[in-house]
Amino acid sequence: MTKIKEASTNQDNRKNALSKCPVTYTLYKIGGRWKPIIIYNLLTGTKRYSELKRLIPAITEKMLIQHLKQLEADNLVHRKALPVIPPFVEYSLTDSGKELRPVLDAMIGWAAKNREVTSGSLSRVMEDQLQ
């Protein structure tokens, strides 16, 4: 694993942006390809790992596990492991995670409006990334 140089200007800028810019902080916590989708699927209630995997078929197991751990560490998702065989693990949103509903609803509204304007087409860059 690569060691991060703590005294670098880049690290200082990142820390400042996270502590002073609410948009940067929010994107750090819920940004990326999978976190918003995981949170969105948990808005309807508690889900088992297998349910989340079924609801998000394009995500790999590694990415789902990794993002669930990050969301749990950020206090957005609660993980409840029941002591039975086979293991039974449930995921639900914390109160902080539930507060993201209006943010996700706004993203959905923006996407619906923007798709109509652009006829649902993706940029060439986006299309290249998806291939």
Secondary structure, DSSP 8 states (H G I E B T S, - for coil): -----TT-HHHHHHHHHHHH-HHHHHHHHH-SSSHHHHHHHHTTS-EEHHHHHHHSTTS-HHHHHHHHHHHHHTTSEEEEEES-SS-EEEEEE-HHHHTTHHHHHHHHHHHHHHHHHHTT---HHHHHHH-
